[in-house]
Amino acid sequence: MYYLIIYLLYSLTWILTYSPQEKVNIYPAAGNPECLECHADLMSGEYIHPVAEAECTLCHESTGKDHPQAGVAGFSLTGDYPGICYQCHDDKNGKENVHTPVQDGYCSTCHSPHSSSN
């Protein structure tokens, strides 16, 4: 019985103190003060993209690495660019007059995906 108690105490101590090497820290939506502490500049444009205002995880996903940490990408896009944009937006190529950057798939040349002045 004595060994069982020691074993259980040891196991409980290990479980409570174990910390994986790569921590996952997923911050909530962009409107959350935790995100805006570092990323407020992304939301400073005149026109704020509704998706960016709603929830970062619609376009970004955790890489499983601790965030924020210098030189470490804590998040990545959920899809390839510009395909990720077309999940919500029409590709605009069916229109009669298409702005050249949009036609070429480079919308972010003029428009930030977070907020923009145009």
C-alpha positions as CSV (number, residue, x, y, z in Angstrom):
1,M,0.0,0.0,0.0
2,Y,2.9,2.3,0.9
3,Y,4.4,1.9,-2.6
4,L,1.0,2.6,-4.3
5,I,0.7,5.9,-2.4
6,I,4.2,6.9,-3.4
7,Y,3.6,5.9,-7.0
8,L,0.4,7.9,-7.1
9,L,2.0,11.0,-5.5
10,Y,4.9,10.8,-8.0
11,S,2.6,10.4,-10.9
12,L,0.4,13.3,-9.8
13,T,3.5,15.5,-9.3
14,W,4.8,14.7,-12.8
15,I,1.4,15.4,-14.4
16,L,1.1,18.8,-12.6
17,T,4.6,19.9,-13.4
18,Y,5.1,18.5,-16.9
19,S,5.4,21.3,-19.6
20,P,5.7,20.4,-23.3
21,Q,8.6,22.1,-25.1
22,E,6.3,23.8,-27.6
23,K,3.5,25.6,-26.0
24,V,0.4,26.5,-27.9
25,N,-1.0,30.0,-27.1
26,I,-3.9,30.9,-29.3
27,Y,-5.0,34.4,-28.8
28,P,-8.7,35.2,-29.5
29,A,-10.2,37.6,-32.0
30,A,-8.4,40.8,-33.2
31,G,-10.7,43.0,-31.2
32,N,-9.2,41.5,-28.1
33,P,-6.8,43.7,-26.2
34,E,-4.2,40.9,-26.0
35,C,-3.9,40.8,-29.8
36,L,-4.0,44.6,-30.2
37,E,-1.1,45.1,-27.8
38,C,1.2,44.1,-30.6
39,H,-0.9,44.3,-33.7
40,A,-2.9,47.6,-33.3
41,D,-1.2,49.0,-36.4
42,L,-2.8,46.4,-38.6
43,M,-6.2,47.7,-37.6
44,S,-5.4,51.4,-38.0
45,G,-6.7,51.9,-41.5
46,E,-9.8,53.9,-42.4
47,Y,-11.6,50.7,-43.6
48,I,-11.3,47.7,-41.4
49,H,-11.9,44.3,-43.0
50,P,-14.9,42.8,-41.2
51,V,-13.2,39.4,-41.0
52,A,-10.1,40.9,-39.3
53,E,-12.4,42.7,-36.9
54,A,-14.4,39.5,-36.2
55,E,-11.9,36.7,-35.6
56,C,-8.2,36.2,-36.6
57,T,-8.6,32.4,-36.8
58,L,-10.7,32.7,-39.9
59,C,-7.5,33.4,-41.8
60,H,-4.7,32.5,-39.3
61,E,-4.0,29.3,-37.5
62,S,-1.5,28.5,-34.7
63,T,1.7,26.9,-35.7
64,G,1.9,25.3,-32.3
65,K,4.8,27.5,-31.2
66,D,4.8,29.9,-28.3
67,H,3.5,33.3,-29.4
68,P,4.8,36.0,-29.1
69,Q,8.4,35.0,-29.3
70,A,11.1,36.9,-31.3
71,G,12.0,35.2,-34.6
72,V,9.3,32.5,-34.3
73,A,6.2,32.4,-36.4
74,G,3.3,31.7,-34.0
75,F,0.7,31.8,-36.7
76,S,0.3,31.0,-40.4
77,L,-2.4,31.6,-43.0
78,T,-5.1,28.9,-43.2
79,G,-4.7,28.7,-47.0
80,D,-2.6,29.9,-49.9
81,Y,-2.8,33.5,-51.1
82,P,-4.9,34.7,-52.9
83,G,-7.1,31.6,-52.6
84,I,-7.7,32.3,-49.0
85,C,-9.3,35.6,-50.0
86,Y,-11.6,33.8,-52.5
87,Q,-13.2,31.8,-49.6
88,C,-15.3,34.9,-49.0
89,H,-14.7,37.2,-52.0
90,D,-15.6,36.7,-55.7
91,D,-12.4,36.4,-57.7
92,K,-13.5,39.6,-59.6
93,N,-12.3,38.2,-62.9
94,G,-15.9,37.8,-64.1
95,K,-16.4,41.6,-64.1
96,E,-16.2,43.8,-67.1
97,N,-13.6,46.1,-65.6
98,V,-11.1,44.5,-63.3
99,H,-8.3,46.4,-61.5
100,T,-5.0,44.9,-62.8
101,P,-3.7,43.9,-59.3
102,V,-6.9,42.1,-58.6
103,Q,-6.8,40.4,-62.0
104,D,-3.3,39.2,-61.3
105,G,-4.2,37.9,-57.9
106,Y,-2.4,40.6,-55.9
107,C,-5.2,42.4,-54.1
108,S,-2.9,43.3,-51.2
109,T,-0.8,45.5,-53.5
110,C,-3.4,48.2,-52.8
111,H,-5.5,46.7,-50.0
112,S,-4.3,45.4,-46.7
113,P,-6.2,42.3,-45.6
114,H,-6.6,43.8,-42.1
115,S,-7.5,47.4,-42.7
116,S,-6.8,49.9,-45.5
117,S,-7.1,53.5,-46.5
118,N,-8.9,52.5,-49.7
